Amino acid sequence: MANNEIWKTRFTARQFDTSYLPKTEDILHICEPLNYMPYQVINDQTEPDLFWILLKPEDFDLKVWLVENFFYSLEKDGIKSHFTALIDAPFVLICLDIERRDPKTQRILNAERDILVRNSGVATGIIISQAIEIGIDVGQFACIQHSKEKIKELSKIVKKRFKKEWEYITSRKSICSIKGLSIGIGLGRGIESYDEDYHTHSTGMTFYKGKTFNRNQPFLIMTESIGSKNE
């Protein structure tokens, strides 16, 4: 099990070693708990409103398309910075918001954003904890850019890629959006790999080179002593 020292040295990977492939049992260790996590149900439905898809090394072309069309940020200096770590990571988890319809009118229901974010946040914490426990690096990315047309295209691609799985878990037809964080899983590479602030990826896309180290921040408030004086 992971101890506190491992958490203190954790970092958010911004690059991944493309030659490293985690074991199948390690990926299952990270992903399987998502089926058993605490979850707040939306609109009293028994079926989840968020699903996570796992992209594998053979999904390289799909990763490139996603990073080119969804996973990038527009920097102040005018540079479009793509999160190419999601291309190089051998495994990637992406959180999808699936359309909901009123059972009587079949009208599409608006997502309750705070609940969607809450549920995806719980899942992200599980993923990071499971990965750290077995020494796997992760990079989590939240910036997303997209249009309605690209979302429609994404729905078609995902339903084709995961046809049997999609039909098994949900009767819903379309993806509404990508929600929460998208997470790359593998062996993170260090900031010392490049000597420029930005680097050109093998796909031609520009990305920021660094890795974000964990910082000791005062999120926790507690007294110096835990437990009763009799302990």
Phi and psi in degrees as GROMACS dihedral restraints (atoms count N, CA, C in turn):
[ dihedral_restraints ]
;  ai    aj    ak    al  type     phi  dphi    fc
    3     4     5     6     1   -70.6    20    10
    4     5     6     7     1   139.8    20    10
    6     7     8     9     1  -106.5    20    10
    7     8     9    10     1   175.8    20    10
    9    10    11    12     1   -63.1    20    10
   10    11    12    13     1   -30.2    20    10
   12    13    14    15     1   -64.3    20    10
   13    14    15    16     1   -35.6    20    10
   15    16    17    18     1   -64.6    20    10
   16    17    18    19     1   -39.2    20    10
   18    19    20    21     1   -64.2    20    10
   19    20    21    22     1   -34.9    20    10
   21    22    23    24     1   -69.4    20    10
   22    23    24    25     1   -23.8    20    10
   24    25    26    27     1  -105.2    20    10
   25    26    27    28     1     6.5    20    10
   27    28    29    30     1   -62.7    20    10
   28    29    30    31     1   148.4    20    10
   30    31    32    33     1  -141.1    20    10
   31    32    33    34     1   158.2    20    10
   33    34    35    36     1   -91.5    20    10
   34    35    36    37     1   111.6    20    10
   36    37    38    39     1   -69.7    20    10
   37    38    39    40     1   132.1    20    10
   39    40    41    42     1  -110.3    20    10
   40    41    42    43     1    -3.6    20    10
   42    43    44    45     1  -144.0    20    10
   43    44    45    46     1   153.7    20    10
   45    46    47    48     1  -130.7    20    10
   46    47    48    49     1   147.6    20    10
   48    49    50    51     1   -74.4    20    10
   49    50    51    52     1   113.2    20    10
   51    52    53    54     1   -73.3    20    10
   52    53    54    55     1   -12.0    20    10
   54    55    56    57     1   -89.2    20    10
   55    56    57    58     1    -8.5    20    10
   57    58    59    60     1   -98.0    20    10
   58    59    60    61     1   130.3    20    10
   60    61    62    63     1  -125.3    20    10
   61    62    63    64     1   112.9    20    10
   63    64    65    66     1   -60.0    20    10
   64    65    66    67     1   153.5    20    10
   66    67    68    69     1   -69.3    20    10
   67    68    69    70     1   152.0    20    10
   69    70    71    72     1   -57.8    20    10
   70    71    72    73     1   -42.2    20    10
   72    73    74    75     1   -65.2    20    10
   73    74    75    76     1   -29.0    20    10
   75    76    77    78     1   -70.7    20    10
   76    77    78    79     1   -40.4    20    10
   78    79    80    81     1   -65.7    20    10
   79    80    81    82     1   -39.8    20    10
   81    82    83    84     1   -64.8    20    10
   82    83    84    85     1   -37.7    20    10
   84    85    86    87     1   -60.1    20    10
   85    86    87    88     1   -37.4    20    10
   87    88    89    90     1   -76.8    20    10
   88    89    90    91     1   -40.7    20    10
   90    91    92    93     1   -92.2    20    10
   91    92    93    94     1   -36.7    20    10
   93    94    95    96     1   -58.5    20    10
   94    95    96    97     1   -35.2    20    10
   96    97    98    99     1   -61.0    20    10
   97    98    99   100     1   -17.0    20    10
   99   100   101   102     1   -61.2    20    10
  100   101   102   103     1   -27.3    20    10
  102   103   104   105     1   -75.6    20    10
  103   104   105   106     1    -7.1    20    10
  105   106   107   108     1  -127.8    20    10
  106   107   108   109     1    13.7    20    10
  108   109   110   111     1   -77.4    20    10
  109   110   111   112     1   158.1    20    10
  111   112   113   114     1   -62.5    20    10
  112   113   114   115     1   139.9    20    10
  114   115   116   117     1  -148.4    20    10
  115   116   117   118     1   133.1    20    10
  117   118   119   120     1   -93.8    20    10
  118   119   120   121     1   117.7    20    10
  120   121   122   123     1   -77.3    20    10
  121   122   123   124     1   139.7    20    10
  123   124   125   126     1  -100.8    20    10
  124   125   126   127     1   135.4    20    10
  126   127   128   129     1    58.1    20    10
  127   128   129   130     1    30.0    20    10
  129   130   131   132     1    56.4    20    10
  130   131   132   133     1    29.2    20    10
  132   133   134   135     1   -89.6    20    10
  133   134   135   136     1   146.3    20    10
  135   136   137   138     1   -81.8    20    10
  136   137   138   139     1   -20.7    20    10
  138   139   140   141     1   -92.5    20    10
  139   140   141   142     1   134.2    20    10
  141   142   143   144     1   -58.3    20    10
  142   143   144   145     1   153.8    20    10
  144   145   146   147     1   -97.9    20    10
  145   146   147   148     1   -11.8    20    10
  147   148   149   150     1  -121.2    20    10
  148   149   150   151     1   143.4    20    10
  150   151   152   153     1  -132.4    20    10
  151   152   153   154     1   148.3    20    10
  153   154   155   156     1  -107.8    20    10
  154   155   156   157     1   131.7    20    10
  156   157   158   159     1  -107.0    20    10
  157   158   159   160     1   141.1    20    10
  159   160   161   162     1  -105.6    20    10
  160   161   162   163     1   116.7    20    10
  162   163   164   165     1   -94.3    20    10
  163   164   165   166     1   138.5    20    10
  165   166   167   168     1  -109.9    20    10
  166   167   168   169     1   176.1    20    10
  168   169   170   171     1   -54.4    20    10
  169   170   171   172     1   -34.0    20    10
  171   172   173   174     1   -72.9    20    10
  172   173   174   175     1    -6.1    20    10
  174   175   176   177     1   -94.0    20    10
  175   176   177   178     1    27.6    20    10
  177   178   179   180     1   -54.8    20    10
  178   179   180   181     1   -48.9    20    10
  180   181   182   183     1   -61.5    20    10
  181   182   183   184     1   -38.2    20    10
  183   184   185   186     1   -67.6    20    10
  184   185   186   187     1   -38.7    20    10
  186   187   188   189     1   -61.6    20    10
  187   188   189   190     1   -44.3    20    10
  189   190   191   192     1   -60.7    20    10
  190   191   192   193     1   -44.8    20    10
  192   193   194   195     1   -62.6    20    10
  193   194   195   196     1   -40.6    20    10
  195   196   197   198     1   -66.3    20    10
  196   197   198   199     1   -44.5    20    10
  198   199   200   201     1   -66.6    20    10
  199   200   201   202     1   -37.5    20    10
  201   202   203   204     1   -68.6    20    10
  202   203   204   205     1   -34.6    20    10
  204   205   206   207     1  -107.0    20    10
  205   206   207   208     1   -16.1    20    10
  207   208   209   210     1  -127.4    20    10
  208   209   210   211     1   -47.8    20    10
  210   211   212   213     1   -97.4    20    10
  211   212   213   214     1    83.8    20    10
  213   214   215   216     1  -158.0    20    10
  214   215   216   217     1   163.4    20    10
  216   217   218   219     1  -129.8    20    10
  217   218   219   220     1   151.3    20    10
  219   220   221   222     1   -98.4    20    10
  220   221   222   223     1   110.4    20    10
  222   223   224   225     1   -80.1    20    10
  223   224   225   226     1   163.1    20    10
  225   226   227   228     1   -63.0    20    10
  226   227   228   229     1   -29.1    20    10
  228   229   230   231     1   -84.7    20    10
  229   230   231   232     1    10.1    20    10
  231   232   233   234     1    87.7    20    10
  232   233   234   235     1    -1.7    20    10
  234   235   236   237     1   -81.2    20    10
  235   236   237   238     1   136.2    20    10
  237   238   239   240     1   -90.4    20    10
  238   239   240   241     1   108.7    20    10
  240   241   242   243     1   -97.9    20    10
  241   242   243   244     1   112.4    20    10
  243   244   245   246     1   -90.3    20    10
  244   245   246   247     1   145.9    20    10
  246   247   248   249     1   -88.7    20    10
  247   248   249   250     1    72.4    20    10
  249   250   251   252     1   -69.7    20    10
  250   251   252   253     1    -9.8    20    10
  252   253   254   255     1   -59.1    20    10
  253   254   255   256     1   -28.3    20    10
  255   256   257   258     1   -74.6    20    10
  256   257   258   259     1   -11.9    20    10
  258   259   260   261     1   -86.7    20    10
  259   260   261   262     1   -45.0    20    10
  261   262   263   264     1   -78.0    20    10
  262   263   264   265     1   -26.6    20    10
  264   265   266   267     1   -63.3    20    10
  265   266   267   268     1   129.8    20    10
  267   268   269   270     1   -63.0    20    10
  268   269   270   271     1   -32.9    20    10
  270   271   272   273     1  -126.8    20    10
  271   272   273   274     1   140.2    20    10
  273   274   275   276     1  -136.4    20    10
  274   275   276   277     1   133.1    20    10
  276   277   278   279     1  -106.4    20    10
  277   278   279   280     1   128.4    20    10
  279   280   281   282     1  -124.9    20    10
  280   281   282   283     1   132.0    20    10
  282   283   284   285     1   -94.5    20    10
  283   284   285   286     1   125.2    20    10
  285   286   287   288     1  -116.5    20    10
  286   287   288   289     1   136.9    20    10
  288   289   290   291     1   -94.3    20    10
  289   290   291   292     1   119.9    20    10
  291   292   293   294     1   -99.6    20    10
  292   293   294   295     1   143.3    20    10
  294   295   296   297     1   -58.8    20    10
  295   296   297   298     1   144.7    20    10
  297   298   299   300     1  -120.7    20    10
  298   299   300   301     1   141.8    20    10
  300   301   302   303     1  -127.1    20    10
  301   302   303   304     1   144.5    20    10
  303   304   305   306     1   -62.7    20    10
  304   305   306   307     1   127.4    20    10
  306   307   308   309     1   -62.3    20    10
  307   308   309   310     1   -22.8    20    10
  309   310   311   312     1   -92.1    20    10
  310   311   312   313     1   -47.6    20    10
  312   313   314   315     1   -96.6    20    10
  313   314   315   316     1   -15.5    20    10
  315   316   317   318     1    64.5    20    10
  316   317   318   319     1    15.1    20    10
  318   319   320   321     1   -75.3    20    10
  319   320   321   322     1   139.1    20    10
  321   322   323   324     1   -67.5    20    10
  322   323   324   325     1   129.4    20    10
  324   325   326   327     1   -90.3    20    10
  325   326   327   328     1   144.3    20    10
  327   328   329   330     1   -73.0    20    10
  328   329   330   331     1   138.5    20    10
  330   331   332   333     1   -71.1    20    10
  331   332   333   334     1   142.7    20    10
  333   334   335   336     1   -87.8    20    10
  334   335   336   337     1    96.7    20    10
  336   337   338   339     1   -58.1    20    10
  337   338   339   340     1   -40.4    20    10
  339   340   341   342     1   -62.9    20    10
  340   341   342   343     1   -35.7    20    10
  342   343   344   345     1   -72.7    20    10
  343   344   345   346     1   -39.6    20    10
  345   346   347   348     1   -60.5    20    10
  346   347   348   349     1   -46.2    20    10
  348   349   350   351     1   -64.8    20    10
  349   350   351   352     1   -40.1    20    10
  351   352   353   354     1   -61.2    20    10
  352   353   354   355     1   -48.2    20    10
  354   355   356   357     1   -66.2    20    10
  355   356   357   358     1   -40.3    20    10
  357   358   359   360     1   -68.9    20    10
  358   359   360   361     1   -30.2    20    10
  360   361   362   363     1   -67.0    20    10
  361   362   363   364     1   -42.2    20    10
  363   364   365   366     1   -60.7    20    10
  364   365   366   367     1   -44.9    20    10
  366   367   368   369     1   -63.0    20    10
  367   368   369   370     1   -41.7    20    10
  369   370   371   372     1   -61.6    20    10
  370   371   372   373     1   -41.9    20    10
  372   373   374   375     1   -60.2    20    10
  373   374   375   376     1   -40.3    20    10
  375   376   377   378     1   -63.5    20    10
  376   377   378   379     1   -46.2    20    10
  378   379   380   381     1   -60.1    20    10
  379   380   381   382     1   -48.3    20    10
  381   382   383   384     1   -63.0    20    10
  382   383   384   385     1   -44.2    20    10
  384   385   386   387     1   -62.3    20    10
  385   386   387   388     1   -44.5    20    10
  387   388   389   390     1   -64.8    20    10
  388   389   390   391     1   -38.3    20    10
  390   391   392   393     1   -68.5    20    10
  391   392   393   394     1   -46.5    20    10
  393   394   395   396     1   -60.0    20    10
  394   395   396   397     1   -36.7    20    10
  396   397   398   399     1   -58.4    20    10
  397   398   399   400     1   -31.3    20    10
  399   400   401   402     1  -113.1    20    10
  400   401   402   403     1    14.3    20    10
  402   403   404   405     1    77.7    20    10
  403   404   405   406     1    24.1    20    10
  405   406   407   408     1   -98.1    20    10
  406   407   408   409     1   138.7    20    10
  408   409   410   411     1   -87.6    20    10
  409   410   411   412     1   150.4    20    10
  411   412   413   414     1  -134.8    20    10
  412   413   414   415     1   154.1    20    10
  414   415   416   417     1  -130.4    20    10
  415   416   417   418     1   120.3    20    10
  417   418   419   420     1  -105.6    20    10
  418   419   420   421     1   135.1    20    10
  420   421   422   423     1  -130.2    20    10
  421   422   423   424     1   131.9    20    10
  423   424   425   426     1  -113.1    20    10
  424   425   426   427     1   -23.6    20    10
  426   427   428   429     1   -72.0    20    10
  427   428   429   430     1   125.1    20    10
  429   430   431   432     1  -134.9    20    10
  430   431   432   433     1   132.7    20    10
  432   433   434   435     1  -123.3    20    10
  433   434   435   436     1   130.9    20    10
  435   436   437   438     1  -166.2    20    10
  436   437   438   439     1   166.4    20    10
  438   439   440   441     1  -116.9    20    10
  439   440   441   442     1   166.4    20    10
  441   442   443   444     1   -61.0    20    10
  442   443   444   445     1   -36.0    20    10
  444   445   446   447     1   -66.1    20    10
  445   446   447   448     1   -39.7    20    10
  447   448   449   450     1   -68.4    20    10
  448   449   450   451     1   -35.0    20    10
  450   451   452   453     1   -64.9    20    10
  451   452   453   454     1   -41.4    20    10
  453   454   455   456     1   -61.0    20    10
  454   455   456   457     1   -41.2    20    10
  456   457   458   459     1   -65.5    20    10
  457   458   459   460     1   -40.4    20    10
  459   460   461   462     1   -61.6    20    10
  460   461   462   463     1   -41.1    20    10
  462   463   464   465     1   -56.6    20    10
  463   464   465   466     1   -45.3    20    10
  465   466   467   468     1   -65.0    20    10
  466   467   468   469     1   -42.1    20    10
  468   469   470   471     1   -65.8    20    10
  469   470   471   472     1   -47.1    20    10
  471   472   473   474     1   -66.5    20    10
  472   473   474   475     1   -41.8    20    10
  474   475   476   477     1   -65.9    20    10
  475   476   477   478     1   -30.9    20    10
  477   478   479   480     1   -74.9    20    10
  478   479   480   481     1   -42.0    20    10
  480   481   482   483     1   -67.2    20    10
  481   482   483   484     1   -38.1    20    10
  483   484   485   486     1  -117.2    20    10
  484   485   486   487     1    44.6    20    10
  486   487   488   489     1   -55.9    20    10
  487   488   489   490     1   -54.1    20    10
  489   490   491   492     1   -65.2    20    10
  490   491   492   493     1   -43.0    20    10
  492   493   494   495     1   -66.0    20    10
  493   494   495   496     1   -40.5    20    10
  495   496   497   498     1   -61.5    20    10
  496   497   498   499     1   -47.4    20    10
  498   499   500   501     1   -65.0    20    10
  499   500   501   502     1   -28.7    20    10
  501   502   503   504     1   -75.3    20    10
  502   503   504   505     1   -41.1    20    10
  504   505   506   507     1   -93.2    20    10
  505   506   507   508     1   -22.2    20    10
  507   508   509   510     1  -152.8    20    10
  508   509   510   511     1   149.3    20    10
  510   511   512   513     1   -97.5    20    10
  511   512   513   514     1    -1.8    20    10
  513   514   515   516     1   -73.2    20    10
  514   515   516   517     1   150.8    20    10
  516   517   518   519     1   -95.2    20    10
  517   518   519   520     1   -31.4    20    10
  519   520   521   522     1  -132.9    20    10
  520   521   522   523     1   156.5    20    10
  522   523   524   525     1   -91.7    20    10
  523   524   525   526     1   134.1    20    10
  525   526   527   528     1   -85.4    20    10
  526   527   528   529     1   -41.6    20    10
  528   529   530   531     1  -172.5    20    10
  529   530   531   532     1   171.3    20    10
  531   532   533   534     1   -91.2    20    10
  532   533   534   535     1   127.0    20    10
  534   535   536   537     1  -119.3    20    10
  535   536   537   538     1   157.0    20    10
  537   538   539   540     1    67.7    20    10
  538   539   540   541     1  -147.6    20    10
  540   541   542   543     1  -101.3    20    10
  541   542   543   544     1   147.7    20    10
  543   544   545   546     1  -106.1    20    10
  544   545   546   547     1   139.4    20    10
  546   547   548   549     1  -127.9    20    10
  547   548   549   550     1   122.9    20    10
  549   550   551   552     1   -88.8    20    10
  550   551   552   553     1   142.3    20    10
  552   553   554   555     1  -129.9    20    10
  553   554   555   556     1   128.0    20    10
  555   556   557   558     1   167.2    20    10
  556   557   558   559     1  -142.6    20    10
  558   559   560   561     1  -109.1    20    10
  559   560   561   562     1   111.6    20    10
  561   562   563   564     1   -71.5    20    10
  562   563   564   565     1   146.1    20    10
  564   565   566   567     1  -104.1    20    10
  565   566   567   568     1   154.6    20    10
  567   568   569   570     1   -85.0    20    10
  568   569   570   571     1   163.1    20    10
  570   571   572   573     1   -66.5    20    10
  571   572   573   574     1   -20.7    20    10
  573   574   575   576     1   -75.6    20    10
  574   575   576   577     1    -3.0    20    10
  576   577   578   579     1   -66.4    20    10
  577   578   579   580     1   -29.5    20    10
  579   580   581   582     1  -133.3    20    10
  580   581   582   583     1   154.1    20    10
  582   583   584   585     1  -110.2    20    10
  583   584   585   586     1    18.5    20    10
  585   586   587   588     1  -121.4    20    10
  586   587   588   589     1   150.4    20    10
  588   589   590   591     1   -63.8    20    10
  589   590   591   592     1   -38.0    20    10
  591   592   593   594     1  -120.4    20    10
  592   593   594   595     1   152.7    20    10
  594   595   596   597     1  -136.3    20    10
  595   596   597   598     1   150.6    20    10
  597   598   599   600     1   -92.7    20    10
  598   599   600   601     1   120.1    20    10
  600   601   602   603     1   -71.7    20    10
  601   602   603   604     1   162.9    20    10
  603   604   605   606     1   -60.8    20    10
  604   605   606   607     1   -20.8    20    10
  606   607   608   609     1   -83.8    20    10
  607   608   609   610     1    -7.0    20    10
  609   610   611   612     1    95.9    20    10
  610   611   612   613     1    -7.7    20    10
  612   613   614   615     1   -82.4    20    10
  613   614   615   616     1   148.3    20    10
  615   616   617   618     1   -90.2    20    10
  616   617   618   619     1   139.8    20    10
  618   619   620   621     1  -143.3    20    10
  619   620   621   622     1   157.4    20    10
  621   622   623   624     1   -82.2    20    10
  622   623   624   625     1   135.9    20    10
  624   625   626   627     1   -80.7    20    10
  625   626   627   628     1   -25.1    20    10
  627   628   629   630     1   -75.1    20    10
  628   629   630   631     1   173.4    20    10
  630   631   632   633     1  -122.3    20    10
  631   632   633   634     1   141.9    20    10
  633   634   635   636     1   -95.5    20    10
  634   635   636   637     1   116.4    20    10
  636   637   638   639     1   -79.0    20    10
  637   638   639   640     1   150.5    20    10
  639   640   641   642     1   -68.0    20    10
  640   641   642   643     1   138.8    20    10
  642   643   644   645     1  -117.8    20    10
  643   644   645   646     1   145.1    20    10
  645   646   647   648     1   -76.0    20    10
  646   647   648   649     1   106.8    20    10
  648   649   650   651     1  -122.0    20    10
  649   650   651   652     1   146.7    20    10
  651   652   653   654     1   -78.5    20    10
  652   653   654   655     1    62.2    20    10
  654   655   656   657     1   -78.9    20    10
  655   656   657   658     1   -25.9    20    10
  657   658   659   660     1  -101.7    20    10
  658   659   660   661     1   129.4    20    10
  660   661   662   663     1  -116.0    20    10
  661   662   663   664     1   120.1    20    10
  663   664   665   666     1  -155.7    20    10
  664   665   666   667     1   162.2    20    10
  666   667   668   669     1   -74.9    20    10
  667   668   669   670     1   165.1    20    10
  669   670   671   672     1   -64.7    20    10
  670   671   672   673     1   -33.7    20    10
  672   673   674   675     1  -103.6    20    10
  673   674   675   676     1   135.7    20    10
  675   676   677   678     1  -112.0    20    10
  676   677   678   679     1   127.3    20    10
  678   679   680   681     1    97.8    20    10
  679   680   681   682     1   179.1    20    10
  681   682   683   684     1   -84.2    20    10
  682   683   684   685     1   163.1    20    10
  684   685   686   687     1   -67.3    20    10
  685   686   687   688     1   -20.0    20    10
  687   688   689   690     1   -79.2    20    10
  688   689   690   691     1   -11.8    20    10
